[in-house]
């Protein structure tokens, strides 16, 4: 994956996708596979905003039964299966458990029916998936088994628990990157740190998009027949000219926290919150919002909490009182957790579209991702995407490609590069290294072969405790457009997505990157400080000496 701004500005594109989150990535991939000459750009790094800040569950849509929205369930099931087929190394089946009380919506009979419908509607959920990723049928477990998983639950009217299966995306950032890499394999161009600043309709009937390369600080112009604005919370103002044709959107700040405590070992547990909540679109009302406790990489992710969001996404920063409030809510929901502020090692935060009519005390998220045309203007071939759910992004991508085919049919499908995936013996006789690379990168692990072959140093590890190879860093910079320390720590390796890495690792990594990218001492220090800022307000002042 080569970042070539000159080529990008010299070509005439069919589709320019602005925004490298999950929606932009899937759209670029589907468009390139369909045969469109496609490019994708992002003003920062790929998947550096809301798409990186999720609870990492690829839902099959069980919760949509309360809306009786079968169509939306099918969208979720087919999109989830596509993601699992694309990156089987990044996903795993996730058993989810919810206690059952009384005889209403939380009762045993209702949930038995719901699980049956869920499995029936998802009859093809395992189609073309390896056996290890097959999603089992849901079932009911006994009261005793439920209490073994969730000790300390109130037992009055407890009848057991429902168990269903969703999918855990172990690394959501790399899953987005897989879509971008796949689009490049089918002929697309990609470039991070390229900001679109203006769009005009040219005399040649093409859109001329002004872009600024934030690496070289040079301005260029990209010509394209269609523009897809998939810039998330920036979708209203990322491209300034057609702003008046997009209605003002309200946003909710969504917070998930990561705890060092492993609260529940084998299940993602769903427990009801304390405050009342009314889903205005649901035909079957639950009355409370669910919080999920998700086991992940030896930690527990907990979420989601919401606040009305008015801050610009470029200035998004969580305050300590929001984390304190969420910790208190979790302890009220499940007192045996005994969670403290100091237990929180990281947090994921993003902005999601919320209903215009909902008040701030009862935040309602929009239910469906959509895209809009800018009809009746010079921007009729500009599409703006409003993404809601990570899982259903492939469905929106399919819809947009369908729109493109009606407007500008292509006669051939995109061809995959023959050299996309390398073969041959591993250059080191170490099954541990091979297994580690395949777990992280799947079939792309063999791209690291060329860097392992060319290593002059007998020591292949940059940091063995962190399981980070020198060849990996070379590969991530050369083939995956990693330009900053944060790119590698947060979005290429996941080294920092659960807890702040050791300071010694940040020093080693920044020193090694400096040798490749030519950083001076000031740049190395700035890169390390930028990583540390991501952990505020969790990094206390007295820890400054030891950094994290």
Order of alpha helices (4+ residues) and beta strands (2+ residues): alpha-beta-alpha-beta-beta-alpha-beta-alpha-beta-alpha-beta-alpha-beta-beta-beta-beta-beta-beta-beta-beta-alpha-beta-beta-beta-alpha-alpha-alpha-beta-beta-alpha-alpha-alpha
